[in-house]
Amino acid sequence: MNLFHETLLDDYCQTFAINRLLFEHKSPHQHLVIFENTRFGRIMALDGIIQTTEGDEFIYHEMLTHVPLFSHGDAQEVLIIGGGDGGILREVVKHQTVKRITQVEIDEAVIQTCREYLPGHSQGAFDNPRLTLVIDDGMAFVNQTQQRFDVIISDSTDPIGPGEVLFSSTFYEACKHCLKPGGLFVAQNGVPFFQPDELTTSAQRLHPLFSDTTFYTIAVPTYVGGFMTLAWATDNSDLRATPLATLTSRYNNSGIATKYYTPALHQAAFALPASFLSLMKPL
């Protein structure tokens, strides 16, 4: 039996049985592999690192999307940076208040491949008329665009290779410039047990730019090491304090069905372990 050994860490790895190799391609940007696994279904890896699986993708995509959108309550312009598998886009299009969605993905081959081999991730969302798809570097886009957004969702790879710039102060500053007043930025931020410096660095870089910066947590089985953190940054502190009754009303009125997200979990996700809080100092 062939095995896939993840290469994210030097001193620890997880291994998946490759029951069937579906696709492998090396583009100018990254090495893409998609294979089938009995437990997790179809799995996509980029440059030796697991990106998403059919089995648990809903956890990540729901929480990175619905937490900011239900907190905001009236987001009409949304920017997605990365997210070529289509999972974030799938969840964003469920919000009927959103009028325009811009998605910036550096590698068109990722989108094309995921539409073919991971169709359940996007579920046709790339054909939604509210979407403007831009094939470009995310850093270049936020530096140049004149558009302004209510919510920016950065669904990037880890801060390695092409994804490294999407964790820089320069990128965060550009995103701040692209937000409407009171807008909200969220981003994946790694697993602190294995990537503590990532949490500390992001906290230090976001804190000078936004009046309300923190992180919230999710537990995704294939993102090993315990809770993963998602960055939260805004100048509107009321968004994080949205009452449970308001979140529940927005959720119920939306008609959106979820497998992981609930309004109560939304609020609870902001309660951070002491070890995470210590990594965020001096916030």
Summary of the structure (lengths in Angstrom):
residues: 283
radius of gyration: 17.8
end to end distance: 48.2
largest distance: 54.1
contacts: 939
relative contact order: 0.14
helix: 35%
strand: 29%
